[in-house]
């Protein structure tokens, strides 16, 4: 499997992401945001970090980078795209995913392991997980408060686009940032574009606190 990982000024998770997919046996390449060629990938990953220093809004400048036009066309053709943390923010700013990411409700940067509940595994990304399963995945964000209006939320529910929610170890809602309905990850209607604020690429080794990220990312290999 060939994975293209994007890099913007301020990206800082590209090598973590590269390591995670290489650990799964994938052929990876990191592509600079000014390029116009995604290099024929099976999956495009928009990794975490602080693209353009999070000026204006997180991801709002990166959406205008040349490579994002290619990502949009790739997604329109049915290509699979995964946005992690800042990557999720970039995908919402690019209108490849609905909603927006706001400042955390408590106005603080949050960095810790946090439980996630799998709300829908009927998709490529989470097909190795079970619906209702609780995963332990690190979060690290200041602008992870997912927002969408009532009509948009209704559509997410109707189309089963809500993939992950924040919870405690027993699967009960535990919302760290104020996200609408504790949403941590979603997909588009066509189920080929995925975004989440937590970092599965940082949960690949038990020695680091969790290896639950493996079964999440393995879904793309099935």
C-alpha positions in Angstrom: 0.0 0.0 0.0 1.3 3.4 -1.0 0.7 6.3 1.5 1.4 9.9 0.7 1.9 12.1 3.8 1.6 15.9 3.4 3.9 18.5 4.9 3.1 22.2 5.5 5.2 24.8 7.2 4.6 24.0 10.9 3.7 20.3 10.4 5.3 18.3 13.2 3.7 14.8 13.0 4.8 13.7 9.5 7.6 11.5 10.8 5.4 9.9 13.5 2.8 9.2 10.8 5.5 7.8 8.4 6.8 5.5 11.2 3.3 4.2 11.9 2.5 3.3 8.3 5.9 1.8 7.7 5.4 -0.3 10.8 2.4 -1.7 9.0 4.5 -2.5 5.9 3.3 0.5 3.8 5.4 2.3 1.2 5.4 6.0 2.4 6.4 9.3 0.9 6.3 12.8 2.4 5.1 15.5 -0.1 5.7 19.2 0.3 2.6 21.4 0.2 3.8 23.4 -2.8 3.9 20.2 -5.0 1.2 19.4 -7.5 1.7 15.7 -7.6 0.4 13.3 -4.9 2.5 10.5 -6.5 -0.3 8.0 -7.1 -1.1 7.0 -3.6 -3.7 4.6 -2.2 -4.1 6.8 0.8 -3.3 10.5 1.5 -2.7 11.5 5.1 -2.8 15.1 6.3 -0.9 14.8 9.6 -0.9 16.9 12.8 1.0 20.0 13.7 0.6 23.7 13.5 0.3 24.5 9.8 1.3 28.1 9.2 1.5 28.5 12.9 -2.3 28.2 13.3 -2.6 31.9 12.2 -6.1 33.2 11.5 -7.7 29.7 12.3 -6.1 26.3 12.4 -5.9 25.0 8.9 -7.4 28.1 7.3 -4.2 29.0 5.4 -3.1 25.5 4.6 -6.3 24.9 2.7 -5.0 27.2 -0.1 -1.8 25.4 -0.6 -1.4 23.9 -4.1 -1.4 20.3 -2.9 -4.9 20.7 -1.4 -6.4 21.1 -4.9 -4.9 17.7 -5.8 -6.2 16.2 -2.5 -9.7 17.5 -3.4 -9.6 16.0 -6.8 -8.2 12.8 -5.4 -11.1 12.6 -2.9 -13.6 13.4 -5.7 -12.4 10.4 -7.6 -13.0 8.2 -4.5 -9.4 8.3 -3.2 -9.0 7.7 0.6 -7.9 10.7 2.7 -7.2 10.7 6.5 -6.8 13.9 8.4 -5.3 13.7 11.9 -5.6 16.7 14.4 -4.4 19.7 12.3 -5.1 17.5 9.3 -8.7 17.2 10.4 -8.8 21.0 10.8 -7.4 21.4 7.3 -10.0 19.0 5.8 -12.9 21.0 7.4 -11.5 24.3 6.2 -11.2 22.7 2.7 -14.8 21.6 2.9 -13.8 18.0 2.4 -15.5 17.3 5.8 -18.4 19.2 7.4 -18.2 21.3 10.5 -15.4 23.2 12.1 -12.9 23.0 14.9 -12.9 25.7 17.6 -10.8 26.6 20.6 -11.2 24.1 23.4 -14.0 25.0 25.8 -11.5 25.4 28.7 -9.2 27.5 26.5 -6.2 25.3 27.4 -4.0 23.0 25.3 -4.9 19.4 26.1 -2.2 16.7 25.9 -2.9 13.2 27.3 -4.2 9.8 26.6 -8.0 9.8 26.3 -10.6 7.0 25.6 -12.6 6.9 22.4 -15.7 5.0 21.7 -16.2 3.5 18.2 -19.6 4.6 17.1 -19.4 3.2 13.6 -17.1 0.6 12.2 -18.8 0.2 8.8 -16.0 2.0 7.0 -12.5 1.4 5.7 -10.8 3.3 8.6 -12.3 1.5 11.5 -13.3 -1.9 10.0 -10.8 -3.7 12.3 -12.6 -2.3 15.3 -15.9 -3.3 16.9 -18.8 -0.9 17.3 -18.9 0.2 20.9 -15.2 -0.7 21.4 -13.2 1.6 23.7 -9.8 2.7 22.5 -7.0 4.5 24.3 -5.5 7.2 22.0 -3.5 10.3 22.8 -4.9 13.8 22.2 -2.9 17.0 21.8 -4.8 20.1 20.7 -5.9 23.6 21.6 -8.5 23.8 18.9 -10.3 20.4 19.0 -13.8 21.6 19.9 -15.8 20.2 17.0 -18.8 22.3 16.0 -21.6 21.8 13.5 -25.0 23.3 13.3 -28.2 21.4 14.1 -29.0 20.6 10.4 -25.4 19.4 9.9 -25.5 17.3 13.0 -28.8 15.8 11.9 -27.2 14.8 8.6 -24.2 13.3 10.4 -26.5 11.1 12.5 -28.7 10.1 9.5 -25.7 9.1 7.4 -23.8 7.4 10.3 -20.9 9.8 9.7 -20.0 10.1 13.4 -17.2 7.5 13.8 -15.6 8.3 17.2 -16.7 10.0 20.4 -14.8 10.9 23.6 -15.6 8.6 26.6 -14.2 7.2 29.8 -12.8 3.7 30.2 -16.3 2.3 30.5 -17.6 3.9 27.3 -19.5 6.7 29.1 -19.3 10.1 27.6 -16.4 12.1 28.9 -15.9 15.3 26.8 -12.4 16.9 27.1 -12.9 19.9 24.8 -16.6 20.8 24.4 -17.1 19.1 21.1 -20.7 18.8 20.0 -22.0 15.5 21.3 -18.4 14.7 22.3 -17.5 14.0 18.6 -13.8 13.0 18.1 -13.9 11.8 14.5 -16.2 11.8 11.4 -16.2 10.8 7.7 -17.8 12.3 4.6 -21.0 10.8 3.1 -19.0 8.7 0.6 -16.9 7.2 3.4 -13.6 7.9 1.8 -12.5 11.0 3.7 -11.9 10.7 7.4 -10.9 13.1 10.1 -10.2 12.8 13.9 -8.5 15.0 16.5 -6.8 12.2 18.5 -3.5 10.7 17.2 -3.6 7.0 16.3 0.0 7.3 14.9 1.2 7.9 18.5 -0.5 4.8 19.8 1.6 2.1 18.0 3.6 0.8 20.9 2.4 -0.5 24.2 5.6 0.9 25.8 4.3 4.4 24.9 1.0 3.8 26.6 -1.2 2.1 24.0 -1.0 0.2 20.7 -4.7 0.8 19.9 -3.7 2.9 16.9 -2.5 -0.1 15.0 -6.0 -1.6 14.5 -7.3 1.8 13.5 -4.7 2.4 10.8 -4.8 -1.3 9.7 -8.3 -0.7 8.4 -6.8 1.0 5.3 -4.8 -2.1 4.5 -7.7 -4.6 4.5 
